[in-house]
Amino acid sequence: MKFFATLLILMSAFSITAQLDLKACLAMADTANLTIRNAALDIELNKRERSSYLTSRLPQLNFNADYRYNAKIQGQVVPLEFFGGQPGLYTTVQFGVPYILSNNLQLTQILYNSQLNYGLSALKINAEIVDVQRNMTVQEIRYQVANTYFLLQGLDKQLSFLQNNLEQTKKLIKNTNALVDKELVVQIEADKIKVNLLNLENGISNAQSTRAQLLDLLKILIGFPADKELILAQDVAIEQSLLKAEENKQFYALRLIESQQKMNKEEGKGIKLSYLPNLNFYGIYNYSYNINPADDFRKGIDGVFIGLKLDWSLFDGLQRMQKSKMNAIRTEKLINQYELTNQQLEMAAQQAKRQIKVKSDALNLAKEQYTLAESIYNSSRTRFEKGLVNSTELILSENSLYQAQNNIVSSYIQLRQAELEYLKSIGNIK
């Protein structure tokens, strides 16, 4: 109910603005993404397992009943000497009645169990593990959401370029046709420009198709209704870095290994504790009702038993010794894994940070190239319309402009992705 109430509030807020920015998308994913919700359920499941395990400390009460009909009462061989007969001779006697109704009520209470505390400690450590795994899941989903969001922003910018180019090309074709009518330009010059028009229309169609696919993916990632229209806010912070002055490193992979080391250490304690005995208290109440219809005999007999039961494994075929050796090997492996993972994470963070600088410089360069390409194209277009140059030069400058536009879009996406890679490497995508 809490989840649905939160989701309803979020959907109500978003329905007013009708547009989602990156922050809103991440907030929805944290609440509605099914993978994140399952990770949260793992935490809840661990809590329930601990509560269930704690109940083993409570007294256990069991009832069992045995209603038996002895079609043929089994006999036992006894010496006749018991009945005053001749020594060395035997006879068969039958004990019991045809009908026996037996009821047992048994109470058991653990007084000491060497594995009980180990189990509770293991569940506590496992709670740490599932919490770290949830955080890792959240970071992965946030990365996917943000990456998809920026891909869509890039596509929107590319579509804006393409639509503007299409309008400019249509105007150019109109002017060129006018020049053809005046016999100032041959028809083939106009046809060359029409080829570019067709390419632009095809590019727009492909970009729109890709955008629709990415929108469907984003809806799944943030838990947005598939039958509703998802409108994204324009990335007003396109020039603003995702990075902050101080980024706290949250190396969840290291924290996971630390928890695994705790678990392995606790398992070692559990192996040692298994050498100790277990002690239980028990009490039994038994009521047996005996019936023999042939003699019209009916007799109820009850009994009460209380006692202590000691279980002690004195020798298990060296299994515990082998488990201890395996535990020691795992300890060494986890130490090595921690050191290796730490080195890899630090290296990945440094490499990602260097890539941010490279992609930032690439974006600045792409902007300069776009400014120059746009200026050259405008000049070529003016000269073409005045009949000073042919369509070949115009198309070359036009293609250079399109390439510069694509470079801006791809450089923007690559810069945002580089920043996301860095934030993901330090576990700090917010």
N, C-alpha and C positions, 0 to 999 in steps of 0.2 A: 504494500500500500504506500509506503514511504517513497519507493522508486517511482510509482505511477504518479504520485502527487508532485514530485519534483519534475518529472518529465512534462506533466500538464502545465506547470508554471513556466517552464522553459519554452514550450511550444506556444503558449499564450503570448509570451513576450516577443517571440520571434515572428508571430503572425502579425503583430502590430507594425514592426519595422519592415517585414517582408524581405529582409536581406540579412545574410549571415556573414560576419567577418571571421577571421581565423580564430580569434578568442572564443567566439560563440560556438564555432565548430568543435573546438577542443573541449569546451564545457559539455556539449551534447554527447561527444564521444565518451567522456569520463562517466557519464550517467547511463547512456543507452547502448553503447557498443556491446554486443553479445559476448565477445571474447573477454572484455574487461569485467562484465557482469559474472561470467563463469569464474574468473580469477577471484572475484570477491566472494563467490559462493564457496570456493575452496577454503577461504579463511573461516567462513561460517561453519563449514563441514568439520574443520579441525577443532573448532570450539565444541561442537557437538560430540566429536570423538572423545575429547578430554572429559566432558561431562559424563559420557557413557562409561569411560574407563574408571572414573571416580566411584561409580555405583558398585564396583566390585568390592569396595571396602565395606559396604553395607551388608547386613545379614541376608542370607539367601534362604528362602522357605520353599520347599518342594513337597508336592503330594503325589503319591502313586498308589494305584490300586491293582490288585490281582484277584480276579474272580475266577476260580478254577473248579472244573468238574472232573473228578478222577473216575474215568470210565472203568478203569481197573487199577485198584490200589496196588502199588508196587510192594512186593514182599522183601523181607530181609532174613538172611540166614543167621540163626542164633543157636548156641549149644543147648541141648536138652538139660544139661547140668544146671542151667539157670532156673529151671522149673522143677528141680529135684529129680531129673531123669538120669539115665545112665551116661557117665562121662564118655566122650568120644563120639556121641551121636548128635545129629543136628536136625533142626526143623525150620520150616519157613513160617514166619508170622507177618502179618500186615498191620501197619500202624496208620492211623488216620481215618478220615471219613470221606464219603464221595464228594461233598461240597465244602469248599473252603473259600470264604470271602475275606481277603486280607487287605487292609488299608494302612498306609504308612505316611506319616507326616515328619519331614526331616528339616531341621534348622542347622545351617552351617554359617560359621563366622570365621573370617580370616583373622588370625592373631598376628602372624608374621609371614610375609611373602617377599622373598629376596628380589623378585622382579617387578614388584608393584611400584616402588619409587622410581626405578629405572624407566618404567613405562611412562610415568607421569612426566619425568624430565625429558624423555624423548618427544613426547607430544608438545611440550613447551617449546623445545628447539624446532620442531617441525612447524610450529606456528610462525616462528621467525622465517623459516625457509619459504613458506607459502606467501608470507607478506612480501618478502624480497621478490619472489617470482611474480607477484601481482604488480609490483612497481616496475619490473622489467617489461611486463606485458603492457602496462600503461604507456611506458616510453615508446615501445614499438608501435602501438596503435597511434599515439600522437604523431610519431614520425610519418606514418602512412597518411594520416589525415592532413598534416601540414604539407607534405610533398604533393599530394593530390590537389590540395588547395592552390599551391603555387603553380602547378602545371596548368590548372584552369585559368589562373590569372595570366599566365603566359599566352595561353590560347586566345583569351579574350583580347589581349593586346595585339596578337597576330591577326585575329579577325578584324580588329579595328584598322590595322594597316591595310589588309586586303580589301576591305570595303571601301576605304578611301582611295586606294589604288584603282579599284574597279570604277568608281565614279569619275576619277581623273581620266582613265583610259576611254570611258564612254564619251566624255567631252572632247578628248583628243580625236577620236574616230569621227565624231560629228564635224569637227573643224576640218579634218582631213578629207572627208567626203565633199565638203564645200569646196576645198581646193581642187579636188578631182573634177567636180562639175565645171570649174573655171579653167580646167585643163592646165593648172599650175603644178599638179602632182599626178603621177601615173597611178593607176588602180592598184598595182602590186604593192605600192608603199602603204596604202590603206589596209590591204590584206595582211601584211606583216604585223600591223598593230592589232588586227582582229585575232591573230593567233595568241598574242599575249592576253587578250580579253578572255579567250576560252580557257587559257591556263589559270587565270585568276579565278574564274567561276569554278573550275575544278578544285583549285586550292581551297576556296571557301567551303565547298561541299565536304571535302575531306576533313577540314578543321572542325566543322560543325558536327560531323559524325564522331570524331574523336572526343569532342567536348561532351557530347551526350553520354558516351561510354564512361568518361571520367566522372560526370555528375552522378550516374548510377552507382559507381564505386563509392563515391563520397557519401551518398545516401546510406549505403550499407555500413560504412565505417562509423558514421555519427548516429545511426539509428533513426534516420529521417524517413517518414512514410514514403513508400515507393510511388504512390499515386498522387503525391503532392508536388507542386513545382518548387524547386530549390533555386533561390536567387542569391547569388553571392555579392557582397559589397565589393566595390572596386578597391584594389589594394592601394589605399592612399599613402601607405608607408613604403611604397616601392623603392624609395631611395634610402630608407632607414634600415639599418642592420637589425637582425634578430638578437644580436649579442648585447649583453649589458656590461657595465664597467667591471663588475665582479660576478663571475660564474662559479657557483659552488660545485665541486666535483662530487658526484654520487656514483661511485663505481659499484653498481649493484652486483656485477659479476664477482667482485672481490668479497662483497658482503655475503653472497651466496656460498662461496667457498668457506668463509669463516664459520657460517652456520653448519656447513657440512663437517667441518673439523670438530665443532662442538658435539655434533651427533656421533661422530666416530669415537670421540673420547668417552662419551656417555655409554656407547656400546661396549667399550673396553671395561668400563666399570660394571656393566651388566653381566659380562662374562665372568668376572671375578666373584660377583655376588651370587652367581648361580651355584657356587660351591657350598653355599650355606643352605641349611634345611628350611623347609616351610612347615608352619604349624597352624592347624585349624582346630577350632572347637566345633563339636557337632552334638546335636540332641535329636533323638528319634522317638516318636510315639507310634506304636503299632497296635492295631486292633484287628483280631482275627476271629471270624465267626464260623464255627464248624457245624455242619448239618449232615445227619444221616437219617433220611426219611424212613428207612426200613425199621429202625428202632425208635422212631419219633424222638431223635436226639438232636438237641440244639444247644450250643454252648459258645458263649463269647469269651475270648481271652485277650487281655490287653497287656501291653508291656511298654516300659519307658527306659531308654538308654541315653546316657550322656557320656561324652568322652573327648579325648584329645587325639588328633591324628598328626603324626610326624612323618613327613616325606623328605628323604635325604638321599640324593644321588651321590653315592660314594665313588663310583667309577663309571664313566660313560664311554669307554673305549678311546680315550684321548681326543674326543671331539672338541672339548673346550680348549685344550692346549693348541689344537690346530686353528681354532677360531681366533685365539689370542695372537698367533703369528700372522694370520690374515689381517687382523686389525692393525697390527704394527706396520704392515706393508701399506695399507691404505693411508695410515698417518703420514708416512713418508711421501706417498704419491700426492696427497693433498698439499703438503708443504711445497713440493715442486710445482704443482699446478698453480698455487697461489702466486709464487714468484714469477712464473711464466706469464700468467694472465695479467699481473701488475705491469710487467714490461710491455706486453702487447697493448694494453689500454693506454698507457702513457705515450707509446709510440703513435697509436692511432689518433690520439688527441692532438699531438704535435703536428702530425701530417695533415689532419683536417684543418688545423689553424693556419698552416702554410697555404693550403688550398684556398682558404678564404681570401688571403692576400692576392693570390694569382687570379682568382675569378673576379675580384673587385677591380683589379687593374684591367682585366679583359673587358669588363663592362664599360669602364671609362673609355677604353680604346674604341669599343663598338659605338659609343655615342659620338665620338669624334668622326669616325668613319661615316656614320649616318648623316651627320651635318654636312660633310663634304659631298657625299653621294647625292643628297637632296639638292644641294646647290648646283652640282654638275647637271643633274636631271632637269632642273628648272631652266638652266641655261640652254641645254640641248633642245628642250621642248620649244622654247621661244624661237630659237634659231630655225627649228624644223618648220614651225608655223609660218615663218617668214621666207621659207624656201631656201635658206642658206646651207642646210645640211640634209642628207637623205635619212631615211628611216633606220638604216643600219646603226648609225651613231646614236640615234634616239633610243633604240631598243637596247643597245649596250649600256647606256647610262641608266635606262629603266631597270634592267636586270641587276646592275650594280646597286641601285637603290633598294630593290627587293632583298638582295643578299644582305645589305647593311641592316635592313629591318629585321630579318631573320636572326642576324648576329646579336642584335639588341635583345630580342626575346630569349634566345638560347642562353646568352650571357647572364641575363637576369635570373632565369631558372637555375642555372648552374651555380650562381652565387648563393641563392637561397638554399639550394641543396647542400652546398658546402657548409653553410652555417648550421643546417639541420644535422649534418653528419657530425660536426663538432659537438653540438649540444647532445646528440644521442650518445656520442662516445663518453661524455662525462655524466650522462644520465640526468640532464637538466632541461628537457623540453617542457616548456610551460605554456 
